[in-house]
Amino acid sequence: MIVTILGPDGSGKTTLATELAKEVNSISYVYFGGSNESRKYRYFEEFIKSDLSNIFLRIFRKILRVINDFDVYSQSKKNHVISDRCPIDNYIITKVQGRKIRHYYYFILLISPSPDFVILLNGDAEIIYKRKEELSVSEIQKYVQYYQDYLNDKRIKYCTIDTVKNNIEKCLIIAKSELNSRLS
């Protein structure tokens, strides 16, 4: 089973995912975001990053990420995985930004397996903005709405946790309760 934590930057995805992986014995952590720390091809990253203006290297990097993501999904059929982000993020990010490459990511989503369950983090957009100041308040609101629309459209089961009203301990209790009911 793969459980994914989604939400705008500053909502607490990484904090919650790593804490859940520590506290729930049967689940391991994986990061699907932009960094390459949990990607199998990270050893080739210096070569891949050597010329980011080279379109072939950029395409090669995207192909490696898709292969890596499929590998993680196949492993989740044998083991329980909690993912910080997932391929849905790439589509939502480019949709919020209005970039045409979102069509590529939407195609990838059509051929990719979906998470079994999503924990969607949200809360007061102004407070989330102040945590990192990476996204505008309106972008944070769009992220949450686009995530909900996507999950509802694809009929992916999810719960929402307000990380502004709830501290990390309370978020962890809510998330563990959701996980335990699905893992048993």
C-alpha positions in Angstrom: 0.0 0.0 0.0 1.3 3.5 -0.8 0.1 6.4 1.2 1.0 9.8 -0.1 1.1 13.1 1.8 0.2 16.1 -0.4 -0.1 19.8 0.3 1.4 23.2 -0.5 4.9 24.1 0.5 5.0 24.9 4.2 2.1 22.7 5.2 4.3 20.1 6.9 4.5 17.2 4.4 8.1 16.2 5.1 7.7 16.5 8.9 4.6 14.4 9.0 5.8 11.8 6.6 9.1 11.2 8.4 7.5 11.1 11.8 4.9 8.6 10.5 7.7 6.4 9.1 9.4 6.5 12.5 6.3 5.7 14.5 4.4 3.2 12.3 6.5 0.0 12.2 5.3 -1.5 8.9 5.8 1.6 6.8 8.9 3.0 5.0 9.5 6.6 3.8 10.2 7.7 0.3 10.5 11.2 -1.1 9.1 12.0 -4.6 9.9 15.7 -4.7 12.4 17.6 -6.7 15.6 16.5 -4.8 17.2 13.3 -5.7 18.1 11.9 -2.3 15.8 8.9 -2.5 16.1 8.3 -6.2 18.1 5.3 -7.4 19.8 7.3 -10.1 21.2 9.9 -7.7 24.7 8.6 -8.5 24.3 9.9 -12.1 22.9 13.3 -11.0 26.2 15.2 -11.4 26.3 14.0 -15.0 22.7 14.8 -15.6 23.0 18.3 -14.1 26.2 19.0 -16.0 24.3 20.8 -18.7 20.7 21.7 -17.8 20.4 23.6 -21.1 20.8 20.3 -23.0 17.3 19.2 -23.8 18.3 15.6 -24.2 19.8 15.5 -20.6 16.6 17.1 -19.3 14.4 14.5 -21.1 16.7 11.7 -19.8 16.3 13.0 -16.3 12.5 13.0 -16.6 12.5 9.5 -18.0 14.7 8.3 -15.1 12.3 9.9 -12.6 9.3 8.1 -14.2 11.2 4.8 -14.0 12.1 5.4 -10.4 8.5 6.3 -9.5 7.2 3.1 -11.2 9.8 1.1 -9.2 8.7 2.7 -5.9 5.0 1.9 -6.8 5.9 -1.7 -7.6 7.7 -2.1 -4.3 4.7 -0.7 -2.5 2.7 -3.7 -3.6 5.0 -5.8 -1.3 5.6 -3.3 1.5 3.8 -0.3 2.9 5.2 3.0 1.8 4.6 6.6 2.9 5.5 9.1 0.3 6.3 12.7 0.7 4.8 14.0 -2.5 4.1 11.9 -5.6 3.8 12.3 -9.3 0.4 14.1 -8.8 2.5 17.1 -7.5 4.3 17.6 -10.8 0.9 18.0 -12.5 -0.6 20.3 -9.8 2.6 22.5 -9.7 2.6 23.1 -13.4 -1.2 23.7 -13.4 -0.9 26.3 -10.7 2.0 27.9 -12.7 0.0 27.7 -15.9 2.8 25.9 -17.7 2.1 23.8 -20.8 4.3 21.0 -19.6 1.4 20.1 -17.3 0.0 18.1 -20.3 3.1 15.9 -20.2 2.6 15.3 -16.5 -1.1 14.6 -16.9 -0.1 11.9 -19.5 2.4 10.4 -17.0 -0.4 10.3 -14.4 -2.7 8.5 -16.8 -0.2 5.6 -17.1 1.0 5.8 -13.5 -0.5 3.9 -10.6 -2.4 6.1 -8.1 -1.7 6.2 -4.4 -3.9 3.9 -2.4 -4.7 6.8 0.1 -3.7 10.4 0.4 -3.3 12.6 3.4 -3.9 16.2 2.2 -2.5 18.9 4.4 -4.1 22.3 4.4 -4.9 25.2 6.7 -5.0 29.0 6.8 -3.1 30.0 3.6 -1.6 33.2 5.2 -0.1 31.2 8.1 1.2 28.5 5.7 2.7 31.3 3.6 4.6 32.7 6.6 6.2 29.3 7.3 8.3 29.3 4.1 7.3 32.3 2.0 7.8 30.3 -1.1 4.3 30.4 -2.5 1.8 33.3 -2.5 -1.4 33.0 -0.4 -3.4 32.7 -3.6 -1.1 29.9 -4.9 -1.5 28.0 -1.7 -5.2 28.2 -2.0 -5.0 27.0 -5.6 -2.8 24.1 -4.6 -5.3 22.8 -2.1 -8.3 23.3 -4.4 -6.5 21.6 -7.4 -5.5 18.7 -5.1 -9.0 18.2 -3.9 -10.4 18.5 -7.4 -7.9 15.9 -8.8 -8.4 13.5 -5.9 -12.2 13.7 -6.2 -12.1 13.4 -10.0 -9.9 10.3 -9.9 -11.9 8.9 -6.9 -8.7 8.6 -4.8 -9.5 8.1 -1.1 -8.1 10.9 1.1 -8.5 12.7 4.3 -7.5 16.3 5.1 -5.6 17.5 8.1 -5.4 21.2 9.0 -1.8 21.7 10.0 -2.5 25.3 11.2 -5.3 24.4 13.7 -3.5 21.2 14.8 0.1 21.0 16.1 2.4 18.3 14.9 1.5 15.9 17.7 -2.2 16.2 16.9 -1.6 15.9 13.1 0.4 12.7 13.9 -2.4 11.3 16.0 -4.9 11.9 13.2 -2.7 10.5 10.5 -1.7 7.4 12.5 -5.4 6.7 13.1 -6.1 7.0 9.4 -3.1 4.8 8.6 -3.9 2.1 11.2 -7.5 1.8 9.9 -6.2 1.2 6.4 -3.2 -1.0 7.2 -5.1 -3.5 9.4 
